[in-house]
Amino acid sequence: MTNTNKKKGFLVVLLILWGFLIIQRQTSCEGPQRVPLKYVKGKTYTGGVEESNKDPNILVQLDLLKERERAEWTTNKNIFVPIEAFLPPPPAPPPRRLSYLGFSSIR
């Protein structure tokens, strides 16, 4: 067999293998589970609390929440202002010692 015939034979074997795997996967897997939808046509959301969830002991003071919300938005902050931080100057480098032919001197 020539080199091209070997490649063609290998390609046919791979295509048959892929075909077998796809068919096997389609026949053995279960479909997705189906559940009934929660939305019933004709019902609309009113945005209120259901009567069964109301508790007479719970009281929410909405006016306090509105005041807090207004207070947060009245103070504008510029987030693009550069950060000003005081950094002390770096310490001076230590003196260098040079040694040349056994003599040491401070530079």
C-alpha positions as CSV (number, residue, x, y, z in Angstrom):
1,M,0.0,0.0,0.0
2,T,1.2,3.5,-0.7
3,N,1.3,6.3,1.8
4,T,-1.9,8.0,0.4
5,N,-3.9,4.7,0.5
6,K,-2.9,4.3,4.2
7,K,-4.0,7.8,4.9
8,K,-7.3,7.2,3.1
9,G,-7.9,3.9,5.0
10,F,-7.1,5.6,8.3
11,L,-9.6,8.4,7.5
12,V,-12.3,5.9,6.7
13,V,-11.7,4.0,9.9
14,L,-11.9,7.3,11.9
15,L,-15.1,8.4,10.2
16,I,-16.7,5.0,10.9
17,L,-15.6,5.2,14.5
18,W,-17.0,8.8,14.9
19,G,-20.2,7.7,13.2
20,F,-20.6,4.8,15.6
21,L,-19.9,7.0,18.6
22,I,-22.5,9.6,17.6
23,I,-25.2,7.0,16.9
24,Q,-24.4,5.2,20.2
25,R,-24.6,8.5,22.1
26,Q,-27.9,9.5,20.5
27,T,-29.6,6.2,21.2
28,S,-28.3,5.7,24.8
29,C,-28.8,9.2,26.3
30,E,-32.0,10.4,27.9
31,G,-33.6,13.6,26.8
32,P,-33.8,16.7,29.0
33,Q,-36.1,16.6,32.0
34,R,-39.4,18.5,31.5
35,V,-40.9,20.5,34.3
36,P,-44.1,22.5,34.3
37,L,-43.7,26.2,33.9
38,K,-44.4,28.4,36.9
39,Y,-45.9,31.2,34.8
40,V,-49.6,30.8,34.1
41,K,-50.9,32.8,31.2
42,G,-53.2,35.5,32.3
43,K,-51.6,36.0,35.8
44,T,-49.7,39.2,36.3
45,Y,-47.3,40.3,39.1
46,T,-48.7,43.1,41.1
47,G,-45.6,43.8,43.1
48,G,-47.3,43.6,46.4
49,V,-46.9,41.1,49.3
50,E,-49.1,38.2,49.4
51,E,-51.6,38.0,52.2
52,S,-50.1,34.7,53.5
53,N,-46.7,36.3,53.9
54,K,-47.8,39.4,55.9
55,D,-46.8,39.4,59.5
56,P,-48.4,42.0,61.8
57,N,-45.3,42.1,64.0
58,I,-43.0,43.3,61.2
59,L,-43.1,47.0,60.4
60,V,-40.8,48.7,57.9
61,Q,-40.4,52.4,58.0
62,L,-39.9,53.3,54.4
63,D,-39.4,57.1,55.1
64,L,-36.1,56.3,56.9
65,L,-34.9,54.4,53.9
66,K,-35.7,57.3,51.6
67,E,-33.9,59.8,53.8
68,R,-30.8,57.6,53.8
69,E,-30.9,57.2,50.0
70,R,-31.1,61.0,49.5
71,A,-28.2,61.6,51.9
72,E,-26.0,59.2,50.1
73,W,-26.5,60.9,46.7
74,T,-26.2,64.5,47.9
75,T,-22.4,64.2,48.5
76,N,-20.7,63.9,45.2
77,K,-17.2,62.4,45.2
78,N,-14.7,62.9,42.4
79,I,-13.1,59.5,41.9
80,F,-10.5,60.9,39.5
81,V,-8.8,63.1,42.1
82,P,-5.1,62.0,42.5
83,I,-4.3,60.5,45.8
84,E,-2.1,62.8,47.8
85,A,0.2,60.9,50.1
86,F,3.2,62.3,51.9
87,L,6.2,60.1,51.2
88,P,9.4,60.9,53.1
89,P,12.6,61.2,51.0
90,P,14.6,58.0,50.8
91,P,17.6,57.6,53.1
92,A,21.1,58.5,51.9
93,P,23.1,55.5,50.5
94,P,25.8,54.2,52.8
95,P,29.4,55.3,52.0
96,R,31.2,53.0,49.5
97,R,34.5,51.4,50.5
98,L,36.9,50.8,47.7
99,S,39.8,48.5,48.0
100,Y,42.6,48.7,45.5
101,L,45.7,46.6,46.0
102,G,45.0,46.2,49.7
103,F,44.4,49.9,50.4
104,S,41.0,50.8,51.6
105,S,39.6,54.3,51.4
106,I,36.3,55.9,51.8
107,R,34.9,57.7,48.9
